[in-house]
Amino acid sequence: MIENYKGWDITLNWDDKNYLHSVTSKSYFFNQKEKWMGVYLNGETIYGSSLKEIRHIIDYPALHKK
C-alpha cells in the first residue's frame, strides 16, 4: 500500500495482466489506465493512471461514472 486516502488503500498495480512487454522494441509498457489501484473498505476497486487521478476519482466520483 502506498497510502490510505479517505478509507481507500491506494497501491501501484503491477499485476501481469496490466503489464505488456514488447519484444521487438525491447521496452516495457504498462497499461497506463490501470497503473494505480484503489480498494475501498467494502471491496470496491478503482483504477487510474496516476495517484493524483485516483484521488480525483475518490473526491469527485460523479465525474468518473462508467
C-alpha positions in Angstrom: 0.0 0.0 0.0 1.3 3.4 -0.9 -1.2 5.4 1.1 -4.7 5.4 2.7 -6.8 8.2 1.3 -10.3 8.7 2.8 -10.6 4.9 3.6 -9.2 3.8 0.2 -5.9 1.8 0.2 -4.0 3.0 -2.9 -1.3 0.9 -4.4 0.7 0.6 -7.6 -0.9 -2.2 -9.7 1.9 -4.4 -11.0 -0.3 -7.4 -12.0 0.8 -9.4 -15.0 -2.5 -8.7 -16.8 -1.6 -5.0 -16.9 2.0 -5.5 -18.0 2.8 -5.5 -21.6 6.1 -6.5 -23.0 7.2 -5.6 -26.5 9.9 -7.9 -27.7 10.6 -6.0 -30.9 11.3 -2.6 -29.3 12.9 -4.2 -26.2 11.0 -1.9 -24.0 8.4 -2.3 -21.3 5.0 -0.7 -21.2 2.3 -0.5 -18.6 -1.4 -0.1 -19.2 -1.5 3.5 -18.0 -5.2 3.4 -17.3 -4.7 0.7 -14.7 -1.3 1.6 -13.3 -2.7 2.6 -9.9 -5.4 0.8 -8.0 -7.6 1.9 -5.1 -9.5 -0.5 -2.9 -12.2 0.7 -0.5 -13.2 -1.0 2.8 -16.2 -2.7 1.1 -14.1 -4.2 -1.6 -14.9 -1.6 -4.3 -12.0 -1.2 -6.7 -11.0 1.8 -8.9 -8.1 2.2 -11.3 -6.2 5.3 -12.6 -3.1 6.3 -14.4 -1.7 8.3 -11.5 -2.0 8.8 -7.8 -3.5 12.2 -8.5 -6.2 10.7 -10.8 -7.1 8.1 -8.1 -7.5 10.9 -5.5 -9.7 12.9 -8.0 -11.9 9.8 -8.7 -12.4 9.4 -4.9 -13.1 13.1 -4.4 -15.4 13.5 -7.4 -17.0 10.1 -8.2 -19.8 11.6 -10.3 -17.3 12.9 -12.9 -15.9 9.4 -13.4 -19.0 7.2 -13.7 -18.6 4.3 -16.1 
